[in-house]
Amino acid sequence: MPRRAKVQHRPVLPDPKYNNKNVTRLVGRLMWDGKRSLAERIVYQALDLVEQRAKRNPIEVYEQALRSVTPVIEVKPRRVGGATYQVPVEIRGERKMTLAMRWLIAAARNRTGGRTMSEKLAAEMIDAAAGQGAAFRKREETHKMAESNRAFAHYRY
């Protein structure tokens, strides 16, 4: 991060199939070693599987999953007089979406079983949209941690 100048964010173009910016962001987060075509194939297969299993529009399911996984508050460590406190702070919009997508992908990668990544991602999206799954639990843990450290909220910066 630069000390002086503001970071210039590049505009995100919507993906060609669904014309959705969040799908493009998901592809970018999923991508490893610059292999965009592989990441796109995984995401599109996952969305096709979501459509088959949930019998709903896959973009609606994906957006619902993102909304249910998106955190509102998190804890940040703050040193005060030699002690480190976990201070609850609200999360700004861009970071909310980044965390939600990161948790969704991490939860899908950590799923067990000899299934493909697209099947794991589809299952995690469906679970998250229904308010269950590892990504949803991660959000609940984050909120619980912030709630339990509410006493240190006056150290907010």
Secondary structure, 3 states (H helix, E strand, C coil): CCCCCCCCCCCCCCCCCCCCHHHHHHHHHHCCCCCHHHHHHHHHHHHHHHHHHHCCCHHHHHHHHHHHHCCCEEEEEEEECCEEEEEEEECCHHHHHHHHHHHHHHHHHHCCCCCCHHHHHHHHHHHHHCCCCHHHHHHHHHHHHHHHCHHHHHHCC
